[in-house]
Amino acid sequence: MKPLIIALGALSLAACATTPAYGPATRDGAMGYTSQQIEAGRHRIAYTDKDPGKARNLALLRASEITLMEGRDWFEITSEYVDAEASRSGGSSIGISGGTGTYGRSSSVGVGVGFGIPLGGGSSGGKATAVLEIVTGANPKPEKATVYDARSVDMNLRAQLQ
């Protein structure tokens, strides 16, 4: 009986240490994606994960899914930022985030610095939320660095989930 309890404990500990599978967030602040349609062909997508790079890639994957569900071919990122929270165990923290935005012919870059002092006890794991605002479109695809082919993004990033 004792080896069974130890095995179950180790299995549940391993489950806590892994990143959940790609999918929607089950509650506010949980790992996964949230999507909001702002207007026809314009969406805000957020993906929360432990790794900032993975969070951005999975937000891109969700952007490609939405684009394809609309029957569109490409999406343009009009605004994006990553909000990263450092892993901590009771101490203070400093966070830095940055983002870019494009509106018509204008563009902007922003940087923010924050300082946090935990008020509660215990520890929390670090996580990052990548937020993209996209506009979807049909072919022909504009030749801009901020425009992505939805089918290619979906195929390439979905292969990385395997």
N, C-alpha and C positions, 0 to 999 in steps of 0.2 A: 504494500500500500504506500509506504514511504517513497519508493522510487517513482511511482505514478504521480504523486503530489509534486515531487521535484521536477519531473518532466513537464507537467502542466504549468508549473511556475516559470520554468525556462521558456516554454512556448509562448506564454502570455507576455513575458518580458521582451522576447524577440518581436512579437507583434507590435508592441508599443514603440520599438526602436525603428521600425520601417516606415517609409512614406506610404500613405494610402494610395490605392490605385486611382488613376485618372477618373474624375467625375465631379458632380456638383458638390458644393459645400453643404453639409447637413445642418449647419447653424451659422450664425454670425461669427466671423473670426476663425472658423474651422478650415482645415485644409480642403482644397478643391476650388471649383470655379463658381463665380456668380456672373450673370449677364443681365444687362438692362438695355432695352431698346429705347433710345432717346427720341428718335423720329424715324420715319421711313428710311431705311438704308444707313442709319447711324446707330452705333451701339457702344456701350461701355462694358468692358470685360475685365474681371479681376481674377487672378489665380493665386492662391496662397499655398506655399510649400516651404520646406525647411531650407531649400537651396534657391537663391535668387535667380540663377541662370535657368534652372529647371522651371521655376515659376513663370519666367518670361516665355520659355518655349511652350509650356502648356497653355498659357494665355494665347499665344499665336495659334496653337492647335484649335482652341475653342473659337477663335476668330475665323479660322478656315471653315469649321463646321457651320457656323452661323451663315457665312457667305454662301456656302453650298446649299444650305437649307432654303435660302432665299432664291435659289436658282441663278445666283450671280457667279462671276468668274474670278474676281480679284477683290482685294480689300486694301485700303490705304490707312496707315496709322497716322492719325492727325494729332494725337497727343499720347504720351506715355510717361510713366514713372514707376520706380520700384521703391517700396517702403520696406526696409529691412529692420528687423528687431533682433538685436544680439541675444545670444543665449546668456543667461545670467543666473546667479544663485545668491541673491540677496544684496548685491552691491549696486552702485549707480552705473549708468550707461550713457554713452554718447552715440548718437546716430546721425548719419549723413545720407541724404537722398538727393537725387537730381532728376530732371525731366526735361523734355522738349515738347514744343507744341507748334503746329502749323495751322494757320487760319487764313485761307485764301492765299494772298501773296506775302503775308507776314509770318514770321516765325519767331519763337522765343526759346530761351533756355533759362532754367531756374535751378537753384541749389538751396537746400535747407539743412540746417544743423540743429539738433535737439539734444537736450540733456535730461535724463530721467532718473528719478529716485524712487525705488520701489517702496510702496507703503505697506504692503502685505508681506507675510512671511513666506517661506518656501522658495521654490525655484520654478522657472519657466524655460521651456526650450525656445531656441531662436526660430524665427520664421520670417519669410519674406512674401510680400504681396506685390505682384506685377499688375499694373493697371494700364489697359490700352483703350483708347477711344478710336473706333474705326468707322470708315465709310466704305460701303460695298459698291461694286460696279460691275458692269458687263463689258465684254470685249468690244473694242480693242483695249488692251491693258496699257495705261500710261507708263512711260519709261522714266520712273523716278525711284530712288532708293527706298522710299517709304511705302511703295506699292508691292504687294505680294500676290503671286498666283495661288489661289486657294487650293486647287487640286494638288499642286506640288508640295505646298506646306503640309497639307493633310497626310499625303503619302509618306513624306520624309519623317515627320515628327511622330506619326503613328507607328512607324517601323522601329523607332527608338523605344517605344513603350514595351515592345515584345521582350 
